[in-house]
């Protein structure tokens, strides 16, 4: 399984995501935002957390215009997997690969804590190895994680079972407690919490493993 | 543009005293130009020259087999084995943070991170020690909000986990808050970069952000007392850009790996002036700068402004000329400014050209070496007021008075605004003692803590200085780490007052004694004086930042107490209430001697804790608030109740030093008792963990009630 982790200027969870992929058995290549192509044979693209371009203008907006963005779009259009975490989720919404937008937290403060997530669907390559309804403990660390979508868009997500994770206790005001959403083909996942931070017991938990394990087994089947 | 004529008023506004002005004239043998006056003022202010403290700083222990580089460089360097080193320092940004809390705190974080990566280290942990005025003071809430957001805003975006720190409140900080920022980084011990320039005719290269007018005169401002004109000083505070700093970090580390860097210095206080002089001075070289080449953010900047600007996110380097293209390509990749602004020269000159004009021509070696140094008069601090007869208070009422004080309540409101886990190596998060991060890709881990009890230092500077180091030692020990080395951030009032100077001298003697006894040499530090407003000084606050090593992260003592565990105190309890948190919070009494620090007992008990870490489910040091507060925090953190057998307030809330609280499974206790006896260490089984209530002697309260108080008090007081 080949993962490509993109670094934008201001990304700061790129190494963490690459390390998590590696620990879970992926072969990882690091990609620079000025590159115009992904490595040959990339299965999954990882868009990491951080503050790409300083989060100036609007979180993820400038990164979505990077040279690599076109290659990521093409990869997704071909049915490739894309995982965007935190700032990566913001980038995916700015690229219109995922609907909605991430607004400032309702409390207006940056928030770093471990939260309980509910796995809202098992029907995705990112969650197929985690029981539906399972509760997992995953850290969040964001200032702009308040997922916002209009009623029509929300209905579509619900009707199509595209909400991947919800917060057990909403920390940021997100619409319908949404922590992560899937694309229509279910192969693009954006989420605010950081599964890459809970891979090994010393990190305080291992609930992040299920997502990567799902991806490996899902891709093996595909 | 013509420079102003130099008048006695202009000299005074540069912070130069009449005798210092005479000294300046003696050195250069003529009247200085306006730019030269600015350069002298920057080099000779307290912040850059340590002129009041140097004599006493020299007495600190700074060497040891673990020390690779002690004070004098951007940060201290300490060996952590396997060819790796930890690089760290703590620095204050007090005055800027009071004037403009968000940017003041943010640039404080930015500055200390730059100090660390200037030496070739990737920052892996940060801490922040904050002291604010009374919660009821009209400025306090705004300062707390702005400072905490500024710390988070910069550190979170840069991508360094903030793993620890302190927050306290006291009326002495009403007009002068303290923001002490710590950063630590990791590098290979043979790939550390220093500021010493070498070689004549080497290009001096400017990197990073453009130079603007922000922060002109900032270092001079930071070395003056405050009065009602502080609002006018807002433009001297710099503005931070963590996005540029992150790119500067990555570009600098790439550049260093390329082999192109001879010497490097970050532009911090007094910007271009300080960094250029430092590189030249250490290398025994002169420096020539052509200011027209300096990347400028604003039009028509004068030489004076460029030399004194404190614009952030800038670096100065001396590069190998043959690798200039390699270096330039790296900076183009990261979209950062890169300009050759001068060269090293053989003569002892600091030559500043702007257009065809010589704006300054000074003997470079004299700029720092000839800075004034004072042996300021000092007096021994008076003995504190004796302890009055103690008002009666019940054990639970005493506990509640601490839990409801923002200084002792849970600080989640603060630390949840800091990213504590970026880099994914944090194995002990903020909230309970030292923070711990893994050394990436190894089995090692590093522990970090910052400590001081200013009330103690005021009451007895020598014992208070010792205590700050001892508490840091205990916090590192309590997570199973071996304390390695220390950085000191000395915050005091006006050193021209003998009683303030006496506090500084006493505290430094105490710090030195403790650092020797506990084998934690000082490897870096910062002095912040003139922390006074309208003539009133702060509590003397020598913040101690310290780093410890876990050779194997698996030996971390980082767990939680289990139901049924015994609560066991290691170390002798005498019930010392002088200068205690309980007296201050419950009765507003700050009297009596602070607890004496027995450094032999500290060492013995610390060694015992590290040797028996495997026997503990959890461990914490006992400091202000004593056993009662520490035991509550340990239990509450695990969601457990607590029973302590005693109801005596002095025993519960006394602050005797050299003590730890450990939680131990009942069946492990006999062996621990035997070991303690053999080691000559006092051990007392004082109660147990479990249930959903808190019992102190014969008083009981619901855990949920106390927990709500503990978790809510901070936000209630200041948010």
Contacts between the chains, C-beta under 8 A, distances in Angstrom:
chain1	res1	chain2	res2	distance
A	9	B	243	7.3
A	9	B	246	7.4
A	9	B	247	5.4
A	9	B	334	6.6
A	9	B	335	7.0
A	10	B	157	7.2
A	10	B	243	5.1
A	10	B	246	5.7
A	10	B	247	7.5
A	12	B	157	7.6
A	12	B	158	7.1
A	12	B	159	2.7
A	12	B	246	6.7
A	12	B	422	5.7
A	12	B	423	8.0
A	13	B	159	7.5
A	13	B	422	6.2
A	13	B	424	7.6
A	15	B	423	7.1
A	15	B	424	7.9
A	16	B	422	7.2
A	16	B	423	6.4
A	16	B	424	3.9
A	19	B	424	6.5
A	20	B	424	7.3
A	34	B	333	7.8
A	49	B	422	7.7
A	50	B	157	7.9
A	50	B	159	6.3
A	51	B	156	7.6
A	51	B	157	4.2
A	51	B	159	7.9
A	51	B	242	7.2
A	51	B	243	6.4
A	51	B	246	7.6
A	53	B	243	6.7
A	54	B	157	6.7
A	54	B	241	7.1
A	54	B	242	7.0
A	54	B	243	2.9
A	54	B	244	7.8
A	55	B	157	7.1
A	55	B	243	7.9
A	56	B	243	6.8
A	109	B	149	7.4
A	109	B	416	7.9
A	109	B	417	5.5
A	110	B	149	7.7
A	110	B	152	5.0
A	110	B	153	7.5
A	110	B	156	5.9
A	110	B	417	4.9
A	110	B	418	7.7
A	110	B	419	7.4
A	111	B	416	5.7
A	111	B	417	7.2
A	112	B	156	7.8
A	112	B	415	7.7
A	112	B	416	5.5
A	112	B	417	7.2
A	112	B	418	6.2
A	112	B	419	5.0
A	112	B	420	5.6
A	112	B	421	6.9
A	113	B	412	7.8
A	113	B	416	5.2
A	139	B	421	5.5
A	141	B	156	7.2
A	141	B	419	4.5
A	141	B	420	7.9
A	141	B	421	6.5
A	141	B	422	6.7
A	143	B	156	7.6
A	194	B	421	7.3
A	196	B	424	6.3
A	197	B	421	5.0
A	197	B	424	5.0
A	199	B	424	7.7
A	202	B	427	4.7
A	202	B	438	6.8
A	202	B	553	6.1
A	202	B	556	7.7
A	203	B	421	7.7
A	203	B	424	6.5
A	203	B	425	7.9
A	203	B	426	7.3
A	203	B	427	6.6
A	204	B	427	7.3
A	204	B	429	7.2
